[in-house]
Amino acid sequence: MNLKLIPICIAAVFTLSACDKLGSFGLSLDKSESTGSDQSKGISKDRSIGVSDSNSVSVKMPAAALIAESMHDFLAQQSIKPPFRKAFISSSSATLEGKIPSSIANRTYVAAALAITASYEPALAWPSYVSDPIFMTRSAAMSDFANQISTEIVSKIRSQALQNPDDAKAKIIRELGKIPAETLEAIYSKALANAASSQLTQNLAGSSAPIEYKIGDSVVSAGPNGFQVARNGLTWFGGGALSGKSYDISMSSSLSTSLNQRLDLNSKESSSSSESAKISADIKQ
């Protein structure tokens, strides 16, 4: 062996050994950087959760007002415009269906919405389109029917999870659609019969409301806030009351998920949250 080559080989071996150690140190650096990356992801996740929690809002709205507004919007979609009370009371039909033109679908349900909306429409004077006794009888039946249907709807709505006013309106109309048409007709027929058999006492001496009269055991008055019915010294209907009580509807958020929602008795509810989302209702018979 050439003795001159031995130092060169030893130097080469030392160099290779040093390279192996350098490579090992480089891997150690890579692992350190990876740990730092995982920590950054953890911080980002926590921050995202914090933002989500801050978006929660809880609101309450008077149930009677929300029901009236829902019915008003539903009528607008059927191209039925005010004055609502005149359209309902001037009709001599003893049925709900007969109060709505035959060209409109779901006439019984539209008439039910008309009765509720008409009950909240302002009244400034005794009307001239029907006689006073007819007006007192039909308006008493109208407000009695509106109170019964609204009370039934709010009893169902209060137990549901509501997201916002638009969601609440859709579910209010859907609850109306769940009441069989025959049931709606029977309730109105009984309310009309009770009103027709009750004694009427008209107040012509002047009162706090432009219209006031006694029918049976109830006192009916109508003014800028619509109809109110008092029984046994208690506001039974009107002024925010339904069957003698004031109800609030709670919602988890006051923000609307859609700008163009449609209330429809014939279709299923859409779960989409886009601007063109269709909110609808089913009729269950």
Buried (B, 14 or more C-beta within 10 A) or exposed (E): EEEEEEEEEEEEEEEEEEEEEEEEEEEEEEEEEEEEEEEEEEEEEEEEEEEEEEEEEEBEBBBBEBBBBBBBBBBEEBEBEBBBBBBBBBBEEBBBBBBBEEEEEBBBBBBBBBBBBBBBBBBEEBBEEBEBEBBBBBBBBBBBBBBBBBBBBBBBBEEEEBBBBBBBBBBBBBBBBBBEBEBBBEBBBBBBEBBBEBEBEBBEEEEEBBBBBBBBEBBBBBBEBBBBBBBEEEBBBBBBBBBBEEBBBEBBBEEEBBEEBBBBBEEEBBEEEEEEBBBBBBBEE
